Amino acid sequence: MDKVVASAADAVADIPDGASLAVGGFGLSGVPTVLIEALHARGVAGLHVVSNNCGALDTGLAVLLAAGRIARVTGSYIGANKEFARQYLAGELDVELIPQGTLAERLRAGGSGIPAFYTPAGVGTQVAEGGLPVRYDGRGGVAVASPPKEVREFDGVPYVLEHAIRTEFALVRAARGDRHGNLVFARASRNFNPLAAMAGRVTVAEVEELVEPGALDPDAVHLPGVFVRRVVELSPAEAAAKRVENRTVSS
């Protein structure tokens, strides 16, 4: 039951080229930066990434993106990531844009064994009707567009069918974790991390503080260890390395 591995490099050693990854975090909050750096150091390429956004500034998934290691992104936000936008518009990257709540539920459904579900989000838009650019041709045209989705009425209200997301691997970051893989996430980092962890067949968690089994209050556990395969303990320096995307304080 001891799921702790010696290093981040060991934890991601079997992730191959072309693997699908669910990655936790939002912006700079709760991003498994150490595991991503270890994956970058291995030189793995052609990755299919599922994450709310694809890194911010020059950290997180932006490291893999800038190195040309990502082939496809399934997410809900491009935002201020200029390299993400450039690769998308240049036809270098496949992108599936999904409403944020739908993305969260698709990940949760994948981890819960639910193959698909209906939601009103996206009805009457290209999300349901198809035509969203998945890949541009680099000349301003659309090379590949999203297909239409099934729409069905319940009690006179239309809903669009969305399929669950399952990935081969998942990378997440937790504030505390024990050797059995039970995890606690701090504040805003409890956004996509539990959902990404549920969706991965092999989930790897980097934890800022590793404790022994029994030290965590069961009522405080946000993700049970049944969803986690490997745990990496961060060094004090790695745990403390947290950047701020937009500083809003003044001298």
C-alpha positions as CSV (number, residue, x, y, z in Angstrom):
1,M,0.0,0.0,0.0
2,D,3.0,2.3,0.2
3,K,2.7,4.3,-3.0
4,V,5.7,6.7,-2.4
5,V,8.3,6.6,-5.2
6,A,11.8,7.9,-4.8
7,S,11.7,10.8,-7.3
8,A,9.5,12.7,-9.8
9,A,11.7,11.2,-12.6
10,D,10.8,7.7,-11.4
11,A,7.2,8.5,-11.1
12,V,6.9,9.5,-14.8
13,A,9.4,7.1,-16.2
14,D,6.8,4.9,-18.0
15,I,4.8,7.8,-19.7
16,P,5.4,7.2,-23.4
17,D,5.3,9.5,-26.5
18,G,1.7,10.1,-27.5
19,A,0.3,9.4,-24.0
20,S,-2.9,11.1,-22.8
21,L,-2.6,13.1,-19.6
22,A,-5.1,14.8,-17.3
23,V,-3.3,17.6,-15.5
24,G,-4.6,19.4,-12.4
25,G,-4.4,23.1,-11.6
26,F,-5.8,26.4,-12.9
27,G,-3.5,29.2,-13.9
28,L,-0.6,28.9,-11.4
29,S,-2.7,27.3,-8.6
30,G,-2.3,23.6,-7.8
31,V,-0.2,22.9,-10.9
32,P,2.1,19.8,-10.6
33,T,5.1,21.7,-11.8
34,V,7.7,19.2,-10.6
35,L,6.2,16.3,-12.4
36,I,5.8,18.3,-15.5
37,E,9.5,19.4,-15.4
38,A,10.4,15.7,-14.9
39,L,8.4,14.8,-18.0
40,H,10.0,17.6,-20.0
41,A,13.5,16.3,-19.0
42,R,12.6,12.9,-20.4
43,G,11.9,14.4,-23.8
44,V,8.4,12.8,-24.1
45,A,6.5,14.2,-27.1
46,G,3.2,14.0,-28.9
47,L,1.2,14.3,-25.7
48,H,-2.6,14.6,-25.6
49,V,-3.2,16.9,-22.6
50,V,-6.5,17.4,-20.8
51,S,-6.3,20.5,-18.5
52,N,-8.4,23.6,-17.9
53,N,-5.6,25.7,-19.4
54,C,-2.2,25.0,-20.9
55,G,0.1,26.7,-18.5
56,A,0.7,30.3,-17.5
57,L,3.7,32.5,-17.9
58,D,6.6,30.1,-18.5
59,T,5.6,27.4,-16.0
60,G,3.5,24.3,-15.8
61,L,2.3,22.9,-19.1
62,A,3.7,26.0,-20.8
63,V,7.1,24.3,-20.5
64,L,6.0,21.3,-22.6
65,L,4.0,23.5,-24.9
66,A,7.0,25.8,-25.7
67,A,9.2,22.7,-26.4
68,G,6.7,21.4,-28.9
69,R,5.9,18.3,-26.9
70,I,2.1,18.7,-26.9
71,A,0.0,17.5,-29.9
72,R,-3.5,18.1,-28.6
73,V,-5.1,20.1,-25.8
74,T,-8.6,19.5,-24.4
75,G,-9.4,22.5,-22.2
76,S,-11.6,25.5,-21.6
77,Y,-9.3,28.5,-21.5
78,I,-6.5,29.9,-23.7
79,G,-6.4,33.3,-21.9
80,A,-3.2,35.2,-22.0
81,N,-1.0,32.3,-23.1
82,K,0.4,33.8,-26.3
83,E,2.3,30.7,-27.3
84,F,-0.8,28.6,-26.9
85,A,-2.7,30.9,-29.1
86,R,0.1,31.1,-31.7
87,Q,0.5,27.4,-32.0
88,Y,-3.3,27.0,-32.3
89,L,-3.7,29.6,-35.0
90,A,-0.7,28.4,-36.9
91,G,-2.1,24.9,-37.2
92,E,0.6,23.3,-35.0
93,L,-1.8,22.1,-32.3
94,D,-5.2,20.4,-32.1
95,V,-7.5,22.1,-29.5
96,E,-10.8,21.0,-28.2
97,L,-12.5,23.9,-26.4
98,I,-15.1,22.9,-23.9
99,P,-17.3,24.9,-21.5
100,Q,-15.5,24.9,-18.1
101,G,-18.2,23.2,-16.1
102,T,-18.7,20.6,-18.9
103,L,-14.9,19.8,-18.8
104,A,-15.1,19.4,-15.0
105,E,-18.0,17.0,-15.3
106,R,-16.5,15.0,-18.1
107,L,-13.5,14.3,-16.0
108,R,-15.6,13.5,-12.9
109,A,-17.8,11.2,-15.0
110,G,-14.7,9.4,-16.4
111,G,-13.5,8.7,-12.9
112,S,-17.0,7.6,-11.7
113,G,-17.6,5.1,-14.5
114,I,-20.3,7.2,-16.2
115,P,-19.8,7.0,-19.9
116,A,-21.8,10.1,-20.9
117,F,-24.3,12.6,-19.7
118,Y,-26.6,15.4,-20.9
119,T,-26.1,19.1,-20.1
120,P,-27.8,22.3,-21.2
121,A,-24.4,24.0,-21.5
122,G,-23.6,24.7,-25.2
123,V,-27.0,24.1,-26.6
124,G,-27.6,26.4,-29.6
125,T,-23.9,27.1,-30.1
126,Q,-21.1,25.5,-32.0
127,V,-20.4,23.3,-29.0
128,A,-23.5,21.3,-29.9
129,E,-23.9,22.2,-33.6
130,G,-20.3,21.6,-34.5
131,G,-17.9,23.8,-36.4
132,L,-15.5,24.9,-33.7
133,P,-12.0,25.0,-35.1
134,V,-10.0,22.0,-33.8
135,R,-7.1,22.7,-36.1
136,Y,-6.3,25.7,-38.3
137,D,-4.5,25.4,-41.6
138,G,-2.0,28.1,-40.7
139,R,-3.5,30.5,-43.3
140,G,-6.5,31.6,-41.4
141,G,-8.8,28.8,-42.5
142,V,-10.1,25.8,-40.5
143,A,-8.5,22.5,-41.4
144,V,-10.5,20.4,-38.9
145,A,-13.8,21.4,-37.2
146,S,-15.6,19.8,-34.3
147,P,-18.5,17.5,-35.3
148,P,-22.1,18.0,-34.2
149,K,-23.3,16.4,-31.0
150,E,-26.5,14.7,-30.1
151,V,-29.2,17.0,-28.7
152,R,-32.2,15.6,-26.9
153,E,-35.1,17.1,-25.1
154,F,-36.1,16.4,-21.5
155,D,-39.3,18.0,-20.2
156,G,-39.2,20.3,-23.2
157,V,-35.7,21.5,-22.5
158,P,-32.8,20.7,-25.0
159,Y,-29.6,19.1,-23.7
160,V,-26.4,18.1,-25.4
161,L,-24.8,14.8,-25.0
162,E,-21.2,14.9,-23.6
163,H,-18.9,11.9,-23.3
164,A,-16.7,11.2,-20.2
165,I,-13.0,11.7,-20.4
166,R,-10.5,9.0,-19.4
167,T,-6.8,9.4,-19.8
168,E,-3.9,7.0,-19.5
169,F,-2.1,9.1,-16.9
170,A,-2.9,12.0,-14.6
171,L,-0.6,14.5,-12.8
172,V,-1.8,16.4,-9.8
173,R,-0.5,18.5,-6.9
174,A,-1.7,18.3,-3.3
175,A,-0.9,20.2,-0.1
176,R,-0.8,17.1,2.0
177,G,-0.8,13.4,1.3
178,D,-0.1,10.1,3.0
179,R,1.7,7.0,1.8
180,H,-1.6,5.4,0.8
181,G,-2.3,8.2,-1.7
182,N,-5.1,10.0,0.3
183,L,-4.8,13.7,-0.6
184,V,-5.8,17.1,0.7
185,F,-5.8,20.1,-1.6
186,A,-5.3,23.7,-0.4
187,R,-8.0,26.3,-1.2
188,A,-8.2,27.1,-4.9
189,S,-5.9,24.2,-5.9
190,R,-9.0,22.0,-5.1
191,N,-10.4,23.0,-8.5
192,F,-9.4,20.5,-11.2
193,N,-7.0,18.4,-9.2
194,P,-9.4,15.9,-7.7
195,L,-11.2,15.6,-11.1
196,A,-8.0,15.1,-13.1
197,A,-6.9,12.5,-10.6
198,M,-10.1,10.6,-10.9
199,A,-9.9,10.5,-14.7
200,G,-6.4,9.1,-15.0
201,R,-5.9,5.3,-15.1
202,V,-2.4,5.9,-13.5
203,T,-2.5,9.0,-11.3
204,V,0.7,10.5,-9.9
205,A,0.5,13.1,-7.1
206,E,3.3,15.4,-6.0
207,V,2.6,16.4,-2.3
208,E,4.0,19.4,-0.4
209,E,3.8,17.5,2.9
210,L,4.0,13.7,3.2
211,V,2.5,12.2,6.4
212,E,2.1,8.7,7.7
213,P,-1.2,6.8,7.2
214,G,-3.7,7.8,9.9
215,A,-2.4,11.3,10.3
216,L,-5.1,12.8,8.0
217,D,-8.5,13.2,9.4
218,P,-10.7,11.0,7.1
219,D,-13.3,13.8,7.0
220,A,-10.7,16.2,5.7
221,V,-9.5,14.0,2.8
222,H,-10.5,15.5,-0.6
223,L,-9.4,12.5,-2.7
224,P,-9.2,8.9,-1.5
225,G,-6.1,6.9,-2.2
226,V,-8.0,4.5,-4.4
227,F,-7.6,7.0,-7.3
228,V,-3.8,7.5,-6.8
229,R,-1.1,5.1,-7.9
230,R,2.1,7.0,-7.1
231,V,3.1,9.7,-4.6
232,V,6.1,12.0,-4.8
233,E,7.3,13.9,-1.8
234,L,8.5,17.4,-2.7
235,S,11.5,19.0,-1.1
236,P,10.9,22.1,1.0
237,A,12.2,24.3,-1.8
238,E,10.0,22.7,-4.4
239,A,6.9,23.0,-2.1
240,A,7.6,26.6,-1.4
241,A,8.2,27.6,-5.1
242,K,4.9,29.3,-5.9
243,R,4.6,32.1,-8.3
244,V,2.0,34.8,-8.6
245,E,0.5,35.4,-12.1
246,N,-0.8,38.9,-11.6
247,R,0.4,40.9,-8.5
248,T,-2.3,43.3,-7.3
249,V,-0.5,44.8,-4.4
250,S,1.4,48.1,-4.4
251,S,4.2,49.5,-2.3
